[in-house]
């Protein structure tokens, strides 16, 4: 039972990390596009 809890916790950590990385990349792309459009105008 204890092992299952630890596995669940590590899976949750991994998905949180994946979400963090993905959202960081999306935010970076968004900021880059905004900067390009500002410089273009």
Buried (B, 14 or more C-beta within 10 A) or exposed (E): EEEEEEEEEEEEEEEEEEEEEEEEEEEEEEEEEEEEEEEEE
